[in-house]
Amino acid sequence: MTTHDGTELTTRIFVSGIGALSIPAYPKLPGVENFQGEAFHSARWNHDYDLTGKRVAAVGTGASAIQFVPRIAPQVEQLDLYQRTPPWVLSKPDRRMTKIEKLLFKTLPMTQKLFRGGIYWWMESRVLGLAVDPRAMKLAELYGRHFIRRNIKDPELRKKVTPDYTIGCKRILMSDEYYPSLNRDNVAVLTDGIQEVKAHSIVDGKGVEREVDCIIYGTGFKVSDPIGPMQIIGKGGEEIRDTWNETGMEAYLGISVSGFPNLLHAAGPQYRARPYLHRVHDRGPGELCDAGGEQTAP
């Protein structure tokens, strides 16, 4: 094995553990190569760039955006949030543990296990709607719509952020800060797409041009690439991508690949390549939908 700096290492077993959310995915925007401002992916954040007082364009409204948008909104002069598909966002039940709970957990450790087990099974109960019968997700959808009404008062903005697909078709996000941040006067949710990127501005799908100092891509990751930037050569000198180009991405139990002895995948192609699909009740039995949006692992 040879590293980037030319160091050669010899080992009997090589484990690929690069993870599903490690390779940033960038959208193909017309003219983006002409942009002269600052631009970076949320997973490659430029901490040396001061966003204070800047006009920022955030591309994408998935799991990444709901984390950084509430943080930068109070800091920037203007934040234009380019949204393709609105996500379902539910409340994140974070809170401090009470003194009584801490005492109980310390005195009776089994209660802590029961508490955590209750959280696990509550979350896992969504599988009934995701994999068995989507009608079971109606209760979650009603709660999601209530959560939007409670946090966003402007009817036009509320319409923009309300999904038109069954909850669960796209990754369900959890945040109590995202929706309130969209109510700010310096935040605009734009749903007309991006027609062109210019040197110092972005033109949306309706031809409206907005000046921008910085573009932040919250566009997820390339979850369908289980190898990443590595070049892996197996028996006979064949590179693993060439092998998969002929056979398709496959591995024994998702871990090992024929012709590449002692190569083990922590998250193999069967996990990495699967689309995030969901049965939708109103599309007929057996039909699938892909709501699009940020490309992330389920």
Long-range contacts (C-beta under 8 A, 24 or more apart in sequence): 12-262, 13-262, 13-264, 14-262, 14-263, 14-264, 15-264, 15-265, 15-266, 16-226, 16-227, 16-230, 16-232, 16-263, 16-264, 16-265, 16-266, 17-266, 17-267, 18-226, 18-227, 18-228, 18-230, 19-266, 19-267, 20-221, 20-223, 20-267, 20-271, 20-272, 20-297, 21-220, 21-221, 21-223, 21-296, 21-297, 22-221, 22-228, 23-221, 23-222, 23-225, 23-228, 23-229, 24-217, 24-219, 24-220, 24-221, 24-222, 25-219, 25-220, 25-221, 25-222, 25-295, 26-217, 26-219, 27-59, 27-60, 27-194, 27-217, 27-219, 29-59, 29-194, 29-196, 29-197, 30-194, 30-195, 30-196, 30-197, 31-196, 31-197, 31-198, 32-197, 34-197, 34-198, 34-199, 35-197, 35-198, 35-199, 35-200, 35-215, 36-199, 36-200, 37-200, 37-212, 37-213, 37-214, 37-215, 38-213, 38-214, 38-215, 39-214, 39-215, 39-216, 39-217, 40-215, 40-216, 40-217, 41-216, 41-217, 41-219, 42-67, 42-68, 42-216, 42-217, 42-218, 43-221, 49-214, 51-75, 51-76, 51-214, 52-76, 53-77, 54-213, 54-214, 55-80, 55-210, 55-211, 55-212, 55-213, 55-214, 56-80, 56-212, 56-213, 56-214, 56-215, 56-216, 57-82, 57-202, 57-210, 57-212, 57-214, 57-215, 57-216, 58-82, 58-215, 58-216, 58-218, 59-194, 59-215, 59-216, 59-217, 59-218, 59-219, 60-84, 60-217, 60-218, 60-219, 60-220, 60-293, 60-294, 61-85, 61-86, 61-87, 61-189, 61-218, 61-293, 61-294, 62-87, 62-171, 62-173, 62-218, 62-219, 62-220, 62-293, 62-294, 62-296, 63-87, 63-171, 63-173, 63-220, 63-294, 63-296, 64-218, 64-219, 64-220, 64-294, 65-178, 65-218, 65-294, 66-173, 66-175, 66-177, 66-178, 67-175, 68-216, 68-218, 69-178, 69-181, 69-182, 69-187, 69-218, 70-175, 70-177, 70-178, 70-180, 70-181, 72-216, 73-181, 73-184, 73-186, 73-187, 74-184, 76-186, 77-186, 78-186, 78-187, 78-188, 79-184, 79-186, 79-187, 79-188, 80-188, 80-190, 80-202, 80-210, 80-212, 81-182, 81-187, 81-188, 81-189, 81-190, 82-190, 82-193, 82-194, 82-202, 82-204, 83-160, 83-161, 83-189, 83-190, 83-191, 84-191, 84-193, 84-292, 84-293, 85-163, 85-170, 85-291, 85-292, 85-293, 86-160, 86-161, 86-162, 86-163, 87-163, 87-170, 87-171, 87-172, 87-173, 87-293, 87-294, 88-141, 88-144, 88-163, 88-167, 88-168, 88-170, 88-172, 88-173, 89-144, 89-147, 89-148, 89-161, 89-172, 89-173, 89-174, 89-175, 89-178, 89-179, 90-140, 90-143, 90-144, 90-147, 90-172, 90-173, 90-174, 91-147, 91-174, 91-176, 92-174, 92-175, 92-176, 94-176, 126-168, 126-172, 129-168, 130-168, 130-278, 131-279, 133-281, 134-166, 134-168, 134-278, 134-279, 134-280, 134-281, 135-281, 137-166, 137-167, 137-168, 140-167, 140-168, 140-172, 141-166, 141-167, 147-179, 148-179, 151-179, 151-180, 151-183, 152-179, 152-182, 152-183, 153-183, 154-183, 157-182, 157-183, 157-189, 160-189, 160-191, 161-189, 163-291, 165-280, 165-289, 165-291, 166-278, 166-280, 166-281, 166-282, 166-289, 168-278, 169-278, 169-280, 169-289, 169-290, 169-291, 170-276, 170-291, 170-292, 170-293, 171-276, 171-293, 171-294, 171-296, 171-298, 218-294, 219-294, 219-295, 220-294, 220-295, 220-296, 221-295, 221-296, 221-297, 222-295, 223-272, 223-273, 223-295, 223-296, 223-297, 224-272, 224-273, 224-295, 225-272, 226-265, 226-267, 226-268, 226-269, 226-271, 226-272, 226-273, 232-260, 232-263, 234-259, 234-260, 234-261, 234-263, 235-259, 235-260, 235-261, 244-269, 249-273, 271-297, 272-297, 274-298
